[in-house]
Amino acid sequence: MSPATTSSAQGYPPSKEFAAQANATAEMYDRADADRLEFWAEQARRLDWDTDFDQVLDWSGAPFAKWFVGGTLNVAVNCVDRHVAAGKGERVAIHWVGEPGDSRDLTYAQLQDEVSKAANYFSAIGLVAGDRVAIYMPMVPEALISMLACARLGLTHSVVFAGFSAGALRSRVDDAEAKLVITTDGQYRRGKPAPLKAAVDEALGSGDDAAKSVEKVLVVRRTNHDENLPWVDGRDVWWEDTVDEQSATHSPEAFDAEHPLFLLYTSGTTGKPKGIVHSSGGYLTQASYTFHNVFDHKEGRDVFWCGADIGWVTGHSYLVYGPLSNGATEVVYEGTPNSPNEHRHFEIIEKYGVTIYYIAPTLIRTFMKWGREIPDAHDLSSVRLLGSVGEPINPEAWKWYREVIGGDTAPIVDTWWQTETGAIMISPLPGVTEAKPGSAMKPLPGISANIVDDQGNPVSHGEQGYLVLDQPWPSMLRGIWGDEDRFRETYWSRFAEQGWYFAGDGARYDDDGALWVLGRVDDVMNISGHRISTAEVESALVGHAGVAEAAVIGAADETTGQGIVAFVILREGVENTGEALVKELREQVSIEISPIAKPREINVVPELPKTRSGKIMRRLLKDVAEGRELGDTSTLVDPSVFEAIRQKRA
Ligand code: WTA
């Protein structure tokens, strides 16, 4: 069966005014279809190359791609120096907002000085192109400066989310054999300083257990919370005593297009995180192209804000490389959305006149839970474009986002991509696409994706299957660090015969051929032989006025194969009427999707288990629902959430 198709869903055509000024045009699809490689060559030429490339794509070593063969460039120069050289040095690159209320504006000229100083210091301690540097920092300007300084020298950075544990940091430092670790003394967490350098000390160990590769730990003073910060002489240095003392002049070198720009570890199906490898020329080309077209960015006019942390790929591509390569002015916010209160994001939008705002659906649903009177108390009229990333966005949240944050006019770009894809792959083009709430619509010009069945046959409109990328793309991963076999096995073995990349997501075409990402394939349930996406049931539940957030899993069921188990959080002030409410919710799902999608069990819970990146841990909910011992909970923000859930079910 095909799940309730939403093809009749109301579409939102672009307004004439938006279309008239949009960067993207419908004709781009035709141009890319006519000559894909020429189209990408054109996009690559938006960057400054020291040596021109002589071949657009070399796919002879598939699945290891080479893009822009023979070309050389400097990524940091493309993100900073070239704007200064073009007379834009006084433009603000970064409006930085600290959690406790401090702030700092950095112009492109200042950014160039800061990046040059850091690069000079990294060279002074003997780092050379190809060496790896671990960056374990909160969202302070020095984190972005460090990434760019690495890029400037051809050092490969590995940013480790500062919410990860010492153990997680150690395994990543060891795997990459990082020579330098950059951190801060502490970080702000909801208004209070918390230690961070201490986790680095614990991670790096001492004596026989010391991380062998690490020569230096560079510490930025941020919280100043500890006068007697533990210090390892000879290894640890303060940023202010070293980087700040360097010359602000630095002559950059050009690197090969394929030079590894960064590693970013992401969790896989096994316990060991994978170090995803990204290139320089191809990565920057696509990060830059997507930023320009998907966000319709206008130099010197827009103020962009991506709410992601630099610890995730969204923070790499749309806080650093995408916006800065386009000479954008952006907001970088250090803290959480409710510090000191739930008005924080909207105050920032108002203060800086943010025009383009890019966040995850989970935050949108959190805003909905807090209530619209909070955003309504602010002038958000500067906002002209909204973006969503990281998970399927339910139509309810999509409409709320557009109406409440976007003044009922801002187009929404629902952007599908992954750590592995490096940049946005599937998304509406603002000003061109008539978007449907909840659909990522179609692959961008230059990108080819397909939905196929088990055997690799394309599915028809109205059907679902596996999402595959059947053509290489410039910002594709170049491998898993040090593990060629795992790279082939994880992404290229499922459809090895065809040579397609398997994204691990399910998707379907609606009756009009629009593409709907259904979520990870392991999140697709099979109920009595019917395939139902967890995202769809969640969306239906969230469609009920009393529900703030929902997580759904398929739990083993003797009769039906799998049974649907839901966990819901109620909106502020909504009364839990027990059986009556559960009945209403089941009815709601029945009406929105089909009676077969009715959850077998609905649990009203106070909180959902989430990773620090905001993803609901469905695997663990499945363990709970199936009465198993809990698997690894170390990546959860708050493992105690489960006690509350268990008690509710008891
Ligand atoms: C999911 C984040 C639906 C998907 C950039 C993918 C999405 C995984 C969307 C990658 C979207 C991301 N709609 N699902 N717009 N964007 N996903 O590596 O399951 O943290 O495979 O990259 O997030 O997550 P990652």
Boltz pocket constraint, residues with backbone or C-beta under 6 A from the ligand:
constraints:
  - pocket:
      binder: B
      contacts: [[A, 266], [A, 312], [A, 313], [A, 314], [A, 388], [A, 389], [A, 390], [A, 391], [A, 392], [A, 393], [A, 414], [A, 415], [A, 416], [A, 417], [A, 418], [A, 419], [A, 420], [A, 426], [A, 440], [A, 503], [A, 504], [A, 505], [A, 517], [A, 518], [A, 519], [A, 520]]
      max_distance: 6.0
